[in-house]
Amino acid sequence: MAVRLRLLLQFAALKRPLITHSANYRPKLLVKYVNGRHLDLHNARSLCSTTFYDGQSASTERRAENSLPKSSTSEVVNSPLPPLGEIDKSEISEAFKMLKMKLEKLGQLTVSDLERALASLEAHSDDLTDGDCEKLLGFTLRMAQDDYRPCASVVQGVWKLCSQRSNARLTLEHIDLYLRINLHTDPLCTSEDILDLMETHQLEASYKVLESLILVVGRSGDLAGATRVLALMKERNLPVTETIFSAFIMAHASTDDCKSIESVLGAMTSMQITPTSITYEAMMYAYGVSGHAAKMKQVETQMKQAGIALSHAQLTWLLLHLAKSGQSGANFENLDYVVQLMRESESRLDLSRTILQLIHCGCLREAVYLMPLIPLIHNNNHLYANAAVYVQEMVYAHTDISLIVEMCKQLQLQEINRFALHVALEHALRMKKEELAWLLLRVVKESGCPLREHYFWPLLCMNAVA
């Protein structure tokens, strides 16, 4: 009897998860199969006593059916563990499987998804193959395209994992993916970094890689780096295309030199390269971020005369960088100008993702200014949930608590969300931002709105822990 009881308990420990709920927990819907019958887990205590401990209530035949032979139980208990290398490989494949599932089910990847995968893969960096790294960089590129939250730290972590592991053998595909990621984020590399890395791994840069590299350094305002890449292209007799000229136009934006931009256009004309939307986008960007709004509008006039229009994506990118460079205008007139161009384009006006990006890059006033332009944003202003994601991201991203309060008041005055202060307060409590929560409590009280009891419990818990 004792032997059979021990075998049953061993089998249960191997095959069944431990019940970690308290004794008072009563699940409503869960049922369990025992001896071919449905048994409600409300009777779990009596079930255990009947099946395992009460020898009088269970028949000899029933115990014989449920018991395992000694040989089969010992095989399960004493079976050897898989080799450590196989465990590492399974964890690596599990991390990639999770990223693939998120992408297939949700259609996008977030910074949090890549952070979890990176934490898992860093523990097995020596077991990663070059193919694994290429796959990881592909997922990172998709994340940079999809998510609106800053991702510089996770991108740096991924690149460090791929390039500094002991068995790293980088290829041009790895470097090209990394450069394309940099085009969707603030540039994280210089021309020297990439060229030295290719020399270390004995790689001869292709035209595709050099084109991506010169775009990255051009957008970062690194004129010397762009010149170095151009010299390398000339050494290898690679063609100098419109994209290369556009990179130099953007690089000149950091020098605030309008004559240099015009000299680049003159060089294009001498090579009989006709400007397209690529060149005009670079010119509007260069004039806009350097504070020459009048010249930016002149470029738009030239575009109309040439029958060329920027796409919605190009205008969105221009709008974002005007705000980030502090060139929105005293009354946001430059933003209004770009929004008007977006309305004139054939695409539907969509500013939601741009507003979220502005919130996370510190342009909170610009973000709130653009919110009323979102279609139908006023329709449900009596609901807590209306535009709540913007309030949540304000609380998540910013440390200037007075600015958050000011912007929430603006949302209430504009009748975008009548409870913006309450929504911000609840998110501040959830994120444990105590200073902001106390300020919002005072503001809500001063506005004459009632304070609810559940606002105070998290604050009491924070003080108790402190």
NUTI-962077 format. One line per field, with one value per residue (C-alpha): residue in one letter; x, y, z. Coordinates in nm, 3 decimals. Example, Ala and Ser with C-alpha at 12.3 -4.5 7.8 and 13.67 -1.06 7.14 Angstrom:
sedren A,S
east 1.230,1.367
north -0.450,-0.106
up 0.780,0.714
END
This chain:
sedren M,A,V,R,L,R,L,L,L,Q,F,A,A,L,K,R,P,L,I,T,H,S,A,N,Y,R,P,K,L,L,V,K,Y,V,N,G,R,H,L,D,L,H,N,A,R,S,L,C,S,T,T,F,Y,D,G,Q,S,A,S,T,E,R,R,A,E,N,S,L,P,K,S,S,T,S,E,V,V,N,S,P,L,P,P,L,G,E,I,D,K,S,E,I,S,E,A,F,K,M,L,K,M,K,L,E,K,L,G,Q,L,T,V,S,D,L,E,R,A,L,A,S,L,E,A,H,S,D,D,L,T,D,G,D,C,E,K,L,L,G,F,T,L,R,M,A,Q,D,D,Y,R,P,C,A,S,V,V,Q,G,V,W,K,L,C,S,Q,R,S,N,A,R,L,T,L,E,H,I,D,L,Y,L,R,I,N,L,H,T,D,P,L,C,T,S,E,D,I,L,D,L,M,E,T,H,Q,L,E,A,S,Y,K,V,L,E,S,L,I,L,V,V,G,R,S,G,D,L,A,G,A,T,R,V,L,A,L,M,K,E,R,N,L,P,V,T,E,T,I,F,S,A,F,I,M,A,H,A,S,T,D,D,C,K,S,I,E,S,V,L,G,A,M,T,S,M,Q,I,T,P,T,S,I,T,Y,E,A,M,M,Y,A,Y,G,V,S,G,H,A,A,K,M,K,Q,V,E,T,Q,M,K,Q,A,G,I,A,L,S,H,A,Q,L,T,W,L,L,L,H,L,A,K,S,G,Q,S,G,A,N,F,E,N,L,D,Y,V,V,Q,L,M,R,E,S,E,S,R,L,D,L,S,R,T,I,L,Q,L,I,H,C,G,C,L,R,E,A,V,Y,L,M,P,L,I,P,L,I,H,N,N,N,H,L,Y,A,N,A,A,V,Y,V,Q,E,M,V,Y,A,H,T,D,I,S,L,I,V,E,M,C,K,Q,L,Q,L,Q,E,I,N,R,F,A,L,H,V,A,L,E,H,A,L,R,M,K,K,E,E,L,A,W,L,L,L,R,V,V,K,E,S,G,C,P,L,R,E,H,Y,F,W,P,L,L,C,M,N,A,V,A
east 0.000,0.277,0.472,0.169,0.094,0.453,0.441,0.115,0.253,0.568,0.360,0.136,0.439,0.579,0.262,0.053,0.127,0.132,-0.182,-0.052,-0.386,-0.490,-0.728,-1.015,-0.984,-1.275,-1.241,-1.581,-1.529,-1.232,-1.296,-1.057,-1.057,-1.005,-1.072,-1.262,-1.512,-1.561,-1.503,-1.555,-1.246,-1.473,-1.443,-1.064,-1.000,-1.236,-1.103,-0.747,-0.851,-1.065,-0.811,-0.483,-0.536,-0.860,-0.796,-1.144,-1.340,-1.141,-1.179,-0.887,-0.971,-0.970,-0.630,-0.489,-0.602,-0.445,-0.116,0.196,0.435,0.760,0.963,0.775,0.791,1.163,1.219,1.041,1.222,1.567,1.555,1.863,1.827,1.895,2.245,2.305,2.363,2.020,1.859,2.035,1.921,1.564,1.562,1.699,1.436,1.167,1.266,1.242,0.917,0.765,0.870,0.729,0.402,0.365,0.428,0.180,-0.094,-0.066,0.092,0.362,0.649,0.713,1.023,0.912,0.896,1.255,1.376,1.238,1.389,1.723,1.736,1.680,1.934,2.210,2.234,2.324,2.524,2.793,2.531,2.388,2.467,2.513,2.173,2.017,2.168,2.039,1.693,1.714,1.816,1.520,1.282,1.452,1.401,1.031,1.011,1.178,0.924,0.623,0.677,0.657,0.855,1.231,1.425,1.788,1.890,1.742,1.891,2.233,2.188,2.093,2.386,2.630,2.502,2.539,2.877,3.066,2.987,3.290,3.204,3.078,3.127,2.938,2.821,2.704,2.345,2.398,2.545,2.279,2.000,2.167,2.196,1.832,1.737,1.934,1.727,1.417,1.577,1.818,2.152,2.358,2.671,2.927,3.092,3.415,3.235,3.089,3.393,3.628,3.391,3.387,3.767,3.784,3.561,3.731,3.414,3.406,3.120,2.852,2.678,2.364,2.554,2.740,2.416,2.248,2.558,2.576,2.205,2.255,2.551,2.380,2.070,2.289,2.457,2.799,2.931,3.285,3.155,2.945,3.249,3.455,3.192,3.167,3.545,3.528,3.252,3.459,3.760,3.548,3.386,3.038,2.764,2.671,2.292,2.025,2.013,2.379,2.317,2.014,2.232,2.471,2.180,2.061,2.417,2.447,2.142,2.366,2.596,2.306,2.468,2.211,2.480,2.623,2.279,2.250,2.597,2.485,2.188,2.426,2.640,2.327,2.238,2.589,2.554,2.213,2.027,1.667,1.539,1.254,1.064,1.382,1.572,1.280,1.219,1.586,1.571,1.256,1.411,1.740,1.575,1.311,1.532,1.784,1.511,1.461,1.084,1.056,1.301,1.115,0.799,0.990,1.089,0.723,0.640,0.912,0.764,0.420,0.569,0.747,0.429,0.586,0.427,0.567,0.398,0.216,0.506,0.759,0.548,0.501,0.878,0.926,0.664,0.833,1.178,1.053,0.912,1.220,1.454,1.248,1.134,0.758,0.713,0.611,0.244,0.310,0.265,0.525,0.335,0.013,0.188,0.300,-0.042,-0.202,0.029,-0.076,-0.442,-0.375,-0.214,-0.429,-0.377,-0.604,-0.469,-0.325,-0.133,-0.183,0.158,0.334,0.171,0.287,0.640,0.633,0.529,0.827,1.082,0.990,0.762,0.457,0.315,0.338,0.166,-0.127,-0.153,-0.194,-0.445,-0.760,-0.669,-0.732,-1.069,-1.359,-1.145,-1.419,-1.701,-1.656,-1.504,-1.735,-1.554,-1.242,-1.101,-1.114,-0.755,-0.646,-0.347,-0.195,-0.240,-0.088,0.219,0.260,0.277,0.508,0.753,0.790,0.940,0.822,0.512,0.393,0.393,0.187,-0.073,-0.081,-0.134,-0.410,-0.589,-0.555,-0.715,-1.006,-1.044,-1.038,-1.301,-1.090,-1.117,-1.317,-1.143,-0.783,-0.660,-0.829,-0.687,-0.337,-0.378,-0.475,-0.180,0.058,-0.060,-0.026,0.328,0.415,0.500,0.424,0.520,0.304,0.016,0.014,0.020,-0.268,-0.467,-0.435,-0.530,-0.834,-0.946,-0.902,-1.112,-1.405,-1.416,-1.468,-1.169,-1.234,-1.109,-0.920,-0.685,-0.532,-0.464,-0.170,-0.017,-0.046,0.121,0.406,0.470,0.448,0.710,0.933
north 0.000,0.248,0.167,0.232,0.556,0.677,0.588,0.774,1.083,1.072,1.041,1.330,1.551,1.476,1.515,1.775,2.143,2.250,2.431,2.762,2.924,2.978,2.738,2.987,3.018,2.853,2.841,2.837,2.671,2.438,2.064,1.772,1.422,1.152,0.788,0.893,1.119,1.500,1.632,1.995,2.150,2.291,1.943,1.931,1.865,1.569,1.449,1.435,1.256,1.008,0.933,0.932,0.909,0.733,0.367,0.264,0.468,0.364,0.007,-0.227,-0.246,0.134,0.166,-0.107,0.076,0.405,0.268,0.253,-0.038,0.015,-0.011,0.265,0.503,0.450,0.518,0.853,0.955,0.833,0.938,1.149,1.522,1.645,1.781,2.141,2.247,2.118,2.312,2.631,2.575,2.516,2.844,3.029,2.879,2.956,3.325,3.345,3.149,3.401,3.697,3.528,3.450,3.812,3.938,3.697,3.740,4.113,4.238,4.434,4.411,4.641,4.745,4.522,4.218,4.271,4.342,4.008,3.820,3.996,3.908,3.542,3.536,3.717,3.420,3.197,3.436,3.178,2.942,3.198,3.143,3.409,3.310,3.364,3.712,3.799,3.683,3.890,4.201,4.146,4.140,4.451,4.634,4.549,4.675,5.005,5.046,4.964,5.099,5.466,5.437,5.509,5.194,5.310,5.102,4.777,4.837,4.890,4.574,4.368,4.499,4.438,4.082,4.020,4.186,4.110,3.742,3.513,3.333,3.638,3.627,3.929,3.954,4.244,4.138,4.198,4.543,4.642,4.546,4.745,5.053,5.025,5.013,5.336,5.502,5.449,5.569,5.838,5.731,5.517,5.469,5.667,5.599,5.508,5.246,5.067,5.091,4.969,4.681,4.575,4.589,4.370,4.106,4.141,4.252,4.456,4.702,4.672,4.969,4.891,4.909,5.229,5.395,5.312,5.428,5.766,5.821,5.746,5.982,6.245,6.249,6.276,6.586,6.420,6.597,6.462,6.106,6.148,6.284,5.982,5.739,5.929,5.908,5.532,5.502,5.697,5.472,5.172,5.349,5.311,5.532,5.853,5.867,6.109,5.935,6.020,6.387,6.394,6.265,6.557,6.803,6.673,6.676,7.047,7.118,7.093,7.367,7.605,7.677,7.746,7.811,7.463,7.312,7.507,7.390,7.028,7.100,7.255,6.939,6.730,6.947,6.916,6.537,6.561,6.412,6.533,6.598,6.379,6.363,6.223,6.547,6.774,6.590,6.637,7.007,7.073,6.888,7.080,7.422,7.338,7.207,7.489,7.751,7.871,7.829,8.070,7.866,7.548,7.697,7.799,7.435,7.335,7.587,7.436,7.092,7.202,7.352,7.022,6.824,6.641,6.583,6.429,6.118,6.105,5.913,6.174,6.460,6.278,6.234,6.606,6.705,6.496,6.641,7.000,6.953,6.768,7.041,7.315,7.465,7.429,7.807,8.052,7.957,7.618,7.770,7.542,7.238,7.382,7.424,7.060,6.937,7.134,6.959,6.627,6.715,6.801,6.463,6.171,5.977,6.000,6.225,6.000,6.169,5.922,5.752,6.085,6.233,5.937,5.977,6.349,6.268,6.036,6.272,6.555,6.758,6.747,7.087,7.003,6.669,6.828,7.096,6.828,6.612,6.805,6.728,6.356,6.272,6.204,6.269,6.486,6.235,6.043,6.311,6.209,5.873,5.801,5.600,5.880,5.972,5.794,5.634,5.980,6.068,5.733,5.792,6.144,6.000,5.718,5.933,6.260,6.378,6.740,6.696,7.056,7.024,6.704,6.880,7.175,6.950,6.752,7.078,7.164,6.835,6.912,7.268,7.144,6.885,6.595,6.416,6.571,6.347,6.385,6.474,6.167,5.943,6.083,6.032,5.667,5.600,5.783,5.559,5.247,5.348,5.445,5.806,5.938,6.304,6.337,6.157,6.397,6.699,6.561,6.490,6.854,6.978,6.749,6.864,7.232,7.178,7.076,6.712,6.447,6.237,5.864,5.641,5.405,5.689,5.688,5.318,5.299,5.609,5.450,5.135,5.338,5.513,5.187,5.026,5.334
up 0.000,0.093,-0.228,-0.447,-0.267,-0.320,-0.690,-0.737,-0.568,-0.786,-1.100,-0.993,-0.926,-1.271,-1.472,-1.294,-1.217,-0.856,-0.737,-0.605,-0.518,-0.159,0.013,-0.017,-0.395,-0.575,-0.957,-1.125,-1.459,-1.423,-1.421,-1.392,-1.537,-1.277,-1.360,-1.674,-1.490,-1.479,-1.128,-1.023,-0.865,-0.593,-0.447,-0.490,-0.122,-0.107,-0.443,-0.310,0.007,-0.184,-0.456,-0.267,0.105,0.187,0.130,0.246,-0.014,-0.322,-0.442,-0.503,-0.873,-0.912,-0.741,-0.961,-1.276,-1.170,-1.039,-1.257,-1.285,-1.097,-1.414,-1.600,-1.302,-1.254,-1.626,-1.597,-1.279,-1.383,-1.752,-1.837,-1.903,-2.258,-2.321,-2.219,-2.579,-2.680,-2.394,-2.510,-2.868,-2.756,-2.560,-2.863,-3.092,-2.834,-2.832,-3.211,-3.210,-2.970,-3.189,-3.498,-3.322,-3.201,-3.553,-3.710,-3.449,-3.376,-3.698,-3.515,-3.268,-2.973,-2.782,-2.492,-2.722,-2.836,-2.482,-2.361,-2.655,-2.609,-2.239,-2.328,-2.612,-2.421,-2.186,-2.484,-2.702,-2.782,-2.924,-3.167,-3.533,-3.798,-3.935,-3.592,-3.577,-3.923,-3.815,-3.495,-3.689,-3.921,-3.624,-3.484,-3.813,-3.803,-3.444,-3.542,-3.822,-3.601,-3.250,-3.155,-2.832,-2.829,-2.913,-2.919,-2.617,-2.746,-3.094,-2.938,-2.732,-3.037,-3.240,-2.954,-2.922,-3.297,-3.349,-3.025,-2.965,-2.965,-3.290,-3.482,-3.859,-3.984,-4.344,-4.558,-4.487,-4.113,-4.174,-4.425,-4.182,-3.904,-4.127,-4.230,-3.862,-3.811,-4.083,-3.865,-3.540,-3.437,-3.594,-3.358,-3.570,-3.767,-4.100,-3.916,-3.707,-4.008,-4.236,-3.961,-3.887,-4.253,-4.259,-3.947,-4.104,-4.445,-4.623,-4.941,-4.915,-5.180,-5.337,-5.134,-4.803,-4.897,-5.008,-4.676,-4.487,-4.659,-4.591,-4.221,-4.180,-4.395,-4.176,-3.866,-4.013,-4.042,-4.351,-4.305,-4.280,-4.594,-4.780,-4.670,-4.799,-5.129,-5.175,-5.123,-5.383,-5.635,-5.573,-5.670,-5.966,-5.816,-5.962,-5.779,-5.786,-5.670,-5.331,-5.271,-5.351,-5.120,-4.835,-4.886,-4.892,-4.554,-4.417,-4.502,-4.283,-3.975,-4.111,-4.187,-4.522,-4.794,-5.056,-5.007,-5.066,-5.388,-5.493,-5.451,-5.678,-5.931,-5.928,-5.992,-6.290,-6.433,-6.417,-6.587,-6.290,-6.279,-5.924,-5.803,-5.474,-5.312,-5.374,-5.288,-4.962,-4.866,-4.957,-4.755,-4.463,-4.486,-4.511,-4.252,-3.970,-4.023,-3.975,-4.334,-4.360,-4.655,-4.863,-4.766,-4.914,-5.227,-5.276,-5.249,-5.524,-5.746,-5.683,-5.799,-6.114,-6.183,-6.111,-5.815,-5.474,-5.159,-5.024,-4.692,-4.538,-4.655,-4.517,-4.186,-4.157,-4.235,-3.975,-3.707,-3.769,-3.782,-3.433,-3.302,-3.429,-3.261,-3.591,-3.546,-3.550,-3.280,-3.325,-3.486,-3.831,-3.988,-3.860,-4.004,-4.339,-4.355,-4.237,-4.520,-4.768,-4.617,-4.667,-5.030,-5.089,-5.195,-4.871,-4.567,-4.292,-4.020,-3.740,-3.455,-3.470,-3.531,-3.221,-3.012,-3.149,-3.064,-2.707,-2.667,-2.818,-2.580,-2.808,-2.581,-2.680,-3.049,-2.988,-2.803,-3.072,-3.341,-3.150,-3.255,-3.618,-3.564,-3.725,-3.483,-3.175,-3.018,-3.065,-2.738,-2.516,-2.230,-2.204,-1.999,-2.289,-2.547,-2.640,-2.321,-2.494,-2.548,-2.179,-2.081,-2.298,-2.158,-1.807,-1.919,-2.113,-1.923,-1.597,-1.622,-1.408,-1.440,-1.819,-1.800,-1.584,-1.823,-2.126,-1.951,-1.879,-2.248,-2.347,-2.117,-2.248,-2.608,-2.510,-2.631,-2.297,-2.013,-1.759,-1.878,-1.528,-1.379,-1.651,-1.593,-1.217,-1.257,-1.489,-1.253,-0.968,-1.183,-1.285,-0.924,-1.010,-0.664,-0.710,-1.020,-0.849,-0.552,-0.784,-0.991,-0.673,-0.569,-0.916,-0.935,-0.590,-0.683,-0.995,-0.774,-0.884,-0.615,-0.511,-0.497,-0.222,-0.453,-0.551,-0.202,-0.150,-0.396,-0.235,0.109,-0.025,-0.178,0.153,0.346,0.120,0.138
END
